[in-house]
């Protein structure tokens, strides 16, 4: 089917996750995945008959030594979901839950878990038909995967728990019925296979990484606009300068700035001015933006592997003919990645706020009216948006304290080191949203400031960005509340609409 992502367990991409999470694509199972799942299921069935295997016919965690009679093997899986579904707090955003459903289905499709194809097909159909489990966001320590969140995600499959259908929160059984689906009875190991994995951490990381990559490019756009408004120099972005320190992120950011500023009459008008150097927030933007980009490269390396990883325990190793306990469920790689992502994005916002300060401060802006208003006194102009940016940046500093260096033992010491990856993801979500708002403020202030330099026109990229800003926010003449304007611009940063308008004008950015 057009727009359907066929899961193999091996080739899911960040773009796939984004599109499915935002309802732009459906999901299906490949024939290869079905074949591997059937083979793995046969191996699990053999293990049930012939040996004691963790989570198949034993208890969980500290109860690993408790043997489960054959007649209770299926009941064990159902009780596992019920016992582990004790998360608390506000639910994850819808897109995170959909992404986690996709990632769990893809992990099971890989054929290392022993789940039946019918079970995975039901999960896939819940994605396609809009059955969205209600999943509280607090309760995972990110060690044996995201146990509590994934248990809440899985309960509707057996007709329990809660799920949204068409915007209404109903029981899991009613949600399935509304979508024309029927609940399943779990077979041996299937409950454990549904909850033992890193999929909520990975879902947050994948979606936030897409937004962070956009933020890195938007930071270049906003910087170019501020540079124009502050009548700065583009000399600091010369290719030869960055070739002398060829860090990839720095080189790409500088190249973007050269592209965005191309054709600027504003810069040309002050080519021979007496200013020797711009402030660091302008002159060193490629170095700072680039460092964030390089950190995001590290995060992407981890996340792209995790999208197609087998993170279950035990794992069904088909070639070896074994069902083996292991530690692939541990979330430490993602916990580090999510903390690093938050740091990278926080710095993009931090340097952006400093540019906003230069735009509104008459002691620093050299010619622009105080707070970017023509009638100061009766109007405050962009005075308070700078306060808002400062507040968000300060909040981000606290949120960037790493969760991944923390640990607390669970399960009576059996699980004695945990990753806190879920906490890292929740913090990173706040940091990214805050940063999008800070960049939105710089874009609004930059557009206002550049217009004070008319009739001189900025470079093509900046002109395109300014024109786009005006489709979401009218020029500020007399004071009005800018809350809605900031949120509207932040949304265009997040969903990529602003970048698309700039790319249409100047071509692809790095």
C-alpha positions in Angstrom: 0.0 0.0 0.0 1.3 3.5 -0.8 2.5 5.2 2.4 2.8 1.9 4.3 6.0 1.1 6.1 6.6 -2.6 5.9 8.5 -3.7 9.1 11.5 -6.0 8.8 13.2 -5.2 12.0 16.3 -4.0 10.1 15.6 -0.9 8.1 13.4 1.5 10.0 14.5 5.2 9.7 14.1 8.4 11.6 11.8 9.6 8.9 9.7 6.5 9.1 9.3 7.1 12.9 8.3 10.7 12.4 5.8 10.0 9.7 4.1 7.1 11.5 4.1 9.0 14.8 2.4 12.0 13.1 -0.2 9.9 11.2 1.4 10.3 7.8 2.0 6.6 7.1 0.6 3.2 8.0 2.4 0.1 9.1 2.5 -3.5 7.9 4.6 -6.6 8.4 7.0 -7.9 5.7 6.9 -11.6 4.7 10.4 -12.0 5.9 9.4 -10.7 9.3 6.5 -13.2 9.5 8.8 -16.1 8.6 11.4 -15.2 11.3 8.7 -14.7 13.9 7.2 -18.1 13.1 10.6 -19.7 13.4 11.4 -18.0 16.7 8.0 -18.9 18.0 8.7 -22.6 17.3 11.9 -22.3 19.3 10.0 -20.7 22.3 7.4 -23.5 22.2 10.2 -26.1 22.3 11.7 -24.3 25.3 8.4 -24.4 27.1 8.2 -28.2 26.7 11.9 -29.0 27.4 13.5 -26.5 29.8 13.1 -23.7 32.3 13.7 -20.4 30.6 13.5 -17.0 32.2 10.2 -15.3 31.6 8.8 -18.2 29.7 8.2 -20.6 32.6 9.8 -18.8 35.5 9.0 -15.8 37.5 10.4 -12.3 36.8 13.2 -10.3 38.4 14.0 -11.7 41.9 11.4 -14.4 41.2 13.6 -15.9 38.5 14.1 -19.1 40.5 10.3 -19.7 40.8 9.2 -22.4 38.3 5.8 -21.9 36.7 3.6 -25.0 36.0 2.7 -25.5 32.3 -1.0 -24.8 33.0 -0.1 -21.3 34.3 2.3 -20.2 31.6 -0.3 -18.2 29.7 -1.7 -16.7 32.9 1.8 -15.6 33.9 2.0 -13.4 30.8 -1.3 -11.7 31.5 -0.5 -11.1 35.2 2.8 -9.7 34.1 1.1 -6.9 32.1 -1.3 -6.1 35.0 1.4 -6.0 37.6 3.7 -3.8 35.6 1.1 -1.3 34.5 1.5 1.0 37.4 2.8 4.1 35.8 1.7 7.5 37.1 1.6 11.1 36.0 0.4 12.8 32.8 0.4 10.6 29.7 3.1 10.8 27.0 2.2 12.9 24.0 0.3 11.0 21.3 3.1 11.1 18.9 5.5 9.5 21.4 3.0 6.6 22.1 2.5 6.0 18.4 6.3 6.0 17.8 6.7 3.5 20.7 4.0 1.2 19.2 5.8 1.3 15.9 9.2 0.6 17.5 7.9 -2.2 19.6 6.3 -3.8 16.6 9.5 -3.4 14.6 11.6 -5.0 17.4 9.2 -8.0 17.6 9.2 -8.2 13.8 13.0 -8.7 14.0 12.3 -12.3 15.1 14.4 -12.3 18.3 11.4 -12.3 20.7 9.3 -15.3 19.9 6.0 -13.4 19.6 3.4 -14.8 17.2 2.8 -12.8 14.0 -0.9 -12.4 15.1 0.1 -10.6 18.2 2.3 -8.1 16.3 -0.3 -7.7 13.6 -2.8 -6.6 16.3 -0.3 -4.0 17.5 0.2 -2.8 14.0 -3.5 -2.6 13.4 -4.0 -0.5 16.5 -1.5 2.0 15.0 -3.3 2.0 11.7 -6.8 2.3 13.1 -6.1 4.9 15.7 -6.3 2.9 18.9 -4.0 4.9 21.1 -3.2 3.4 24.6 -3.2 5.8 27.5 0.4 5.6 28.9 1.4 7.5 32.0 4.8 9.0 31.5 6.4 8.4 35.0 7.5 5.0 36.2 10.4 3.7 34.1 13.9 3.6 35.3 15.2 2.6 31.9 16.9 -0.7 33.0 14.8 -3.7 32.0 13.6 -1.4 29.3 10.5 0.8 29.8 8.6 -1.8 31.7 5.7 0.2 33.2 5.1 2.3 30.1 5.2 -0.7 27.7 2.8 -2.6 30.0 0.3 0.2 29.7 0.8 0.2 25.9 0.2 -3.6 25.8 -2.8 -3.9 28.0 -5.4 -2.9 25.3 -4.2 -5.8 23.2 -5.7 -8.1 25.8 -8.8 -6.0 26.2 -7.7 -4.2 29.4 -6.2 -0.9 30.2 -7.4 2.3 28.5 -7.0 3.8 25.1 -8.2 6.8 23.0 -10.3 6.2 19.9 -11.5 9.2 18.0 -10.6 11.5 20.9 -12.5 9.5 23.5 -10.8 7.6 26.3 -12.4 4.2 26.8 -11.5 0.8 28.1 -9.1 -1.3 26.1 -11.9 -3.8 25.2 -14.1 -1.0 23.9 -11.3 0.6 22.0 -10.6 -2.6 20.1 -14.3 -3.1 19.4 -14.6 0.4 18.1 -11.8 -0.2 15.7 -13.2 -3.6 14.6 -10.5 -5.6 16.4 -10.6 -8.4 18.9 -8.3 -8.9 22.0 -5.7 -11.7 22.0 -4.8 -14.3 24.6 -1.1 -14.2 25.2 1.1 -17.2 24.7 4.2 -18.1 26.6 6.7 -15.3 26.7 4.5 -12.8 24.7 3.8 -10.6 27.7 7.4 -10.3 28.5 8.2 -9.6 24.8 5.8 -6.8 24.7 7.2 -4.9 27.7 10.9 -5.7 27.8 12.6 -3.1 25.6 13.7 0.5 25.2 10.9 1.7 23.0 9.7 4.7 24.9 13.2 6.0 25.4 13.9 5.4 21.7 10.6 7.0 20.6 11.4 10.2 22.5 15.0 10.2 21.2 14.0 9.6 17.6 11.3 12.3 17.5 13.4 14.8 19.5 16.4 14.2 17.2 14.3 15.2 14.1 13.3 18.4 15.9 16.8 19.0 17.1 18.2 18.8 13.6 15.7 21.3 12.5 16.6 23.6 15.4 20.2 23.5 14.4 19.3 24.7 10.9 16.8 27.3 12.2 19.6 28.6 14.5 21.6 29.4 11.4 18.6 31.1 9.8 17.9 33.2 13.0 21.5 34.1 13.4 21.7 35.3 9.8 18.7 37.5 10.3 20.1 38.9 13.5 23.4 39.5 11.8 21.7 41.5 9.1 19.7 43.5 11.6 22.8 44.3 13.7 24.8 45.1 10.5 27.4 42.6 11.3 30.1 41.2 9.1 30.1 37.9 7.1 33.9 37.8 7.0 33.9 35.4 10.0 32.1 32.8 7.9 34.7 32.7 5.1 35.3 29.1 3.9 39.1 29.3 4.4 38.6 30.1 8.1 36.6 27.0 8.8 38.8 24.8 6.6 41.6 25.7 9.1 39.5 24.0 11.8 37.5 21.4 9.8 35.0 20.2 12.4 32.0 19.0 10.4 29.3 20.9 12.3 31.2 24.2 12.3 31.9 23.9 8.6 28.3 23.2 7.8 26.9 26.0 9.9 29.3 28.5 8.3 28.3 27.3 4.8 24.6 27.8 5.7 25.3 31.3 6.9 27.1 32.2 3.7 24.2 30.8 1.7 21.5 32.7 3.8 23.4 36.0 3.5 24.0 35.8 -0.2 22.8 38.9 -2.1 22.5 41.1 1.0 22.3 44.8 0.3 22.4 45.5 4.0 25.8 43.9 4.5 27.1 45.4 1.3 26.1 48.9 2.5 28.5 48.7 5.5 31.3 46.7 4.0 33.8 49.5 4.7 32.6 50.5 8.2 35.1 50.9 11.0 33.9 48.0 13.2 36.6 45.4 13.5 34.8 42.5 15.2 31.3 41.4 16.0 30.2 39.9 19.4 30.8 36.2 20.0 27.1 35.4 19.6 27.5 36.5 15.9 31.1 35.9 15.1 31.4 32.5 16.8 27.9 31.2 15.8 29.3 28.5 13.5 31.6 27.3 16.3 28.8 27.1 18.8 26.1 25.9 16.5 28.6 23.4 15.0 29.5 21.9 18.4 25.8 21.2 18.9 25.5 19.7 15.5 28.5 17.4 16.2 26.9 16.3 19.5 23.7 15.5 17.6 25.7 13.4 15.2 26.7 11.2 18.1 23.1 11.0 19.3 22.0 10.0 15.8 24.5 7.2 15.6 23.1 5.6 18.8 19.4 6.2 17.9 19.6 4.9 14.4 21.0 1.6 15.7 18.4 1.4 18.5 15.5 1.8 16.0 16.3 -1.7 14.6 17.8 -3.3 17.7 16.7 -6.5 19.5 16.2 -5.3 23.1 14.2 -8.1 24.6 15.1 -10.5 27.3 15.5 -13.4 26.8 16.5 -13.3 23.2 15.6 -16.1 20.8 18.7 -16.8 18.7 17.5 -18.7 15.7 20.9 -19.6 14.2 22.2 -20.9 17.6 18.9 -22.6 18.5 18.9 -21.0 21.9 16.7 -18.8 24.1 19.2 -16.8 26.1 19.0 -14.2 29.0 20.9 -11.0 28.2 21.1 -7.3 29.0 20.2 -5.6 25.7 17.2 -4.0 27.4 19.5 -1.6 29.4 18.8 2.0 28.4 22.3 3.5 29.1 23.1 4.3 25.5 19.8 6.1 25.0 20.1 7.8 28.4 23.5 9.3 27.5 22.1 10.2 24.0 19.1 12.0 25.4 21.1 14.0 27.9 23.6 14.9 25.2 20.7 16.0 22.9 19.3 18.2 25.7 22.8 19.8 26.1 23.2 20.4 22.4 19.8 22.0 22.0 20.2 24.1 25.2 23.3 25.8 23.7 21.5 26.7 20.5 18.9 28.5 22.7 21.5 30.0 24.9 23.4 31.8 22.2 20.1 32.7 20.5 18.9 34.6 23.6 22.2 36.6 23.6 21.4 37.7 20.0 17.9 38.7 21.1 19.5 40.8 23.8 21.7 42.6 21.3 18.7 43.3 19.1 16.6 44.9 21.8 19.4 46.7 23.8 20.1 50.1 22.3 23.6 50.1 23.9 24.4 47.0 21.8 22.3 47.4 18.6 23.9 50.5 17.1 21.0 52.3 15.5 18.0 50.2 16.1 15.3 51.7 18.3 15.2 50.5 22.0 13.3 47.3 22.2 12.5 47.4 18.5 9.6 49.9 18.9 9.3 53.2 17.2 7.3 54.8 20.0 9.1 53.7 23.2 7.6 54.6 26.5 4.0 54.2 25.4 5.1 50.9 23.9 7.5 48.3 25.4 8.0 46.5 22.1 10.2 43.4 22.4 11.3 44.1 26.0 9.4 41.2 27.6 9.9 38.6 24.9 13.6 38.9 25.8 12.7 38.2 29.4 10.8 35.1 28.2 13.8 33.9 26.3 16.0 34.4 29.3 13.6 32.5 31.5 13.4 29.6 29.1 17.2 29.4 28.7 17.6 29.5 32.5 15.1 26.7 32.9 17.0 24.6 30.3 20.2 25.0 32.3 18.6 23.2 35.3 17.0 20.6 33.0 20.4 19.7 31.5 21.7 18.2 34.7 22.2 14.7 33.4 19.8 11.9 34.5 22.0 9.3 33.0 24.6 9.6 35.8 22.0 8.5 38.3 21.1 5.0 39.3 19.0 3.3 42.0 18.7 -0.4 42.6 15.3 -2.2 42.0 13.8 -5.7 42.2 15.5 -6.4 45.6 18.9 -5.7 44.1 18.5 -8.1 41.1 18.4 -5.0 38.9 21.2 -3.1 40.7 22.1 -0.5 38.0 19.6 1.4 36.0 19.9 4.1 33.3 17.2 6.7 34.1 16.7 7.0 30.4 13.0 7.8 30.7 13.8 10.8 32.9 16.4 11.9 30.5 13.8 11.8 27.7 11.2 13.7 29.6 13.7 16.4 30.4 14.9 16.6 26.8 11.3 17.0 25.6 11.0 20.2 27.8 14.4 21.5 26.7 13.6 21.1 23.0 10.2 22.8 23.4 11.8 25.7 25.3 14.5 26.0 22.7 12.0 26.1 19.8 10.3 29.1 21.6 13.6 30.9 22.1 14.4 30.6 18.4 10.9 31.7 17.6 11.5 34.9 19.7 14.7 35.6 17.8 13.0 35.1 14.5 10.2 37.5 15.5 12.6 40.1 16.8 15.0 39.7 13.9 12.2 40.2 11.4 11.1 43.4 13.2 14.6 44.7 13.4 15.5 44.0 9.7 12.5 46.0 8.6 13.9 49.1 10.4 16.7 49.0 7.8 14.4 49.4 4.8 14.7 50.1 1.9 17.9 48.0 2.2 17.1 44.3 1.6 18.7 41.4 3.4 20.1 38.3 1.7 17.8 35.9 -0.1 17.6 33.4 2.7 16.9 36.0 5.4 14.3 37.7 3.1 12.5 34.4 2.7 12.6 33.8 6.5 11.3 37.3 7.2 8.5 36.8 4.7 7.5 33.6 6.3 7.5 35.1 9.8 5.0 37.7 8.5 2.6 34.9 7.5 2.4 33.9 11.2 2.9 37.3 13.0 2.1 40.8 11.9 4.7 43.5 12.4 4.5 44.9 16.0 3.4 48.5 15.8 1.4 49.2 19.0 1.9 46.7 21.8 -0.1 43.5 21.9 0.3 40.2 23.5 2.9 38.1 21.6 2.2 34.8 23.3 0.2 33.4 20.4 2.8 34.7 17.9 5.7 33.0 19.8 3.8 29.7 20.0 2.8 29.9 16.3 6.4 30.5 15.2 7.7 27.7 17.6 5.3 25.3 15.9 6.7 26.1 12.5 10.2 25.5 13.9 9.2 22.1 15.2 7.3 20.9 12.1 9.8 22.2 9.6 7.5 24.7 7.8 9.9 27.6 8.3 12.8 25.7 7.0 10.9 24.6 3.9 10.1 28.2 3.0 13.8 29.1 3.3 15.0 26.0 1.3 12.5 26.9 -1.4 14.3 30.2 -1.8 18.0 29.2 -1.5 18.2 25.5 -2.0 19.1 22.8 0.6 20.8 23.8 3.8 23.4 21.6 5.4 
